[in-house]
Amino acid sequence: MLGRILVIAVLAWATAALAAPFPEKGDRWVLDVRGQTHGTAAAFGRWDATPAQGATWDLVVSCGVVDVRTGRETNLYRGRGAALRGPDGRMVAVYDSPAGATDKSGWVWTSLSEPLRPDVAVRGPAPCPGGRGDLSTGD
């Protein structure tokens, strides 16, 4: 009997953990996007987020070119911005645009299969690439 209760408790916990969106308030995260390879180079974009006031994140954005043979990156753009999760579960980011200091760029992500699971598609102004992103805790 105790074994069944433990199994049910573990399954309930696992189901709840799967339903929780990442990132949640207070989570640090990194979004990496790699553009198509052209010869030995590809565009890259990195949005490094640290928790800020409330349910927001401060962003540091880096975009440039990576040598796919060596992994060496050349930054062509660095900017700052902010991200937040809207009431519908979508993550929204706004940051200084590579086009100029008075312009803003941004993206919204949502999952194709479940609104709270990130399946990130980014369209950024050059040199930030567009494409699907890899989301991680930045560890």
N, C-alpha and C positions, 0 to 999 in steps of 0.2 A: 504494500500500500504506500509506504513512504517513497519507494522507488518511482511509482507512478506520479506522485505529487511532485517529486523532483524533476521528472521528465517534463511534466506539464509546465512547471515554473520556468524551466530553461527554455522551452519552446515559446512561451509567452514573452520572455525577455528578449529572445532572438528576434521574434516578430516585431516587437516594439523598436528594437535597435535598427532593424531594416527600414522601418517606416520613417525614422527620424531623418530630416534633411541634413546634408553636409554641404556647406558649413553651417553650423548653428552659431548663435550669438556667443562670442568669446573664442571661437575657433580661429587659429591661424591657418592660412591656406595660400597655395601658389597655383596659378593657372599658367601652363606652358602651351604655346601654340607654335607649330612648325609649318611653314609654307612648303610648297612643292620645291623639289630639288631641281636646280638648273645648273648642269655641269657638276661642279664640286661645291656649290653654295646653295643655301636655302635661307629664307627669311625666318626669323624667330621673333616671338613676342613672349614676355613674361610679366604677369601681374602678381606682385607679391603683396599679400594683404595681412595686416595686423589689426586685431580688435581695437575699436575706438569707442567713443561714447555710445551708449544704448546698443542697438542692434545694427551698428554700422562698422565698416572697416576702412582704414587708411590704406591707400594703394600707392605702391611705387611701380611705375611702368617702365620696362626696358624693351626696346625693339632694335633689331639690327639684322646682321648677316652672320651665319655660322658656316664655317668650313666643315662639310660633312665628313671629310677624311680625318681631320684632327680634333674636331669639336671646338676649335678656337672661335670665340665670338667677338664680333666687332659691333659695339653699340653705336647706333646712328640716332637714337632718340632716348631720352629719359624724361619722365614726367611724373606728376603726382595727381592723385584723385581720391575718390571715395566710392564705396560700394555699399549696397543695402539689399535686404530681401524684402520684397513687396508683400502685401497681404495675400496675394495669390500664389506665393511660393517662388516666384521668379526672382533671380538675382539681377540687379541692375548696377552698372558701373558707369561713372562719369570721370573723365580725366582730361588734363590739358592735351590739346590736339597737337600732333606734329606739324600741322599746317600753320600754327601761330598761337601766340600766348593768349589771345583773346577768344580763340575758338575752343570748343569742347568736343571730345570724342566719347564714345561709349559703346556698351553692348548690353544685351539682355540674354540670360540663358534660362532654358527650361529643358526638361527631358521630353523626348518624343514618346516615351512609354509611360512615364509617371511624373506628374508636375513637380514633385519635390526631389527627384533624383537628377543630378546635373549631367546632362549630355550637352556639353558646351560647344556652341558654334559661334565663332567670332568673326566679324568683318571689321577690319581696322584700316584706317588710312595708312598709306605707305609712310614709313617703312614697316609698320606693324602688319603682320600677315593676317590673312583670313583663313579659316579652317576650323577643324575640330580640335578641342583642347584637352589636355591631360590635367586633371585636378588632383592635387595632393595636399597633405598636411605640411609639406615643405621640410620634412625631416630628412 
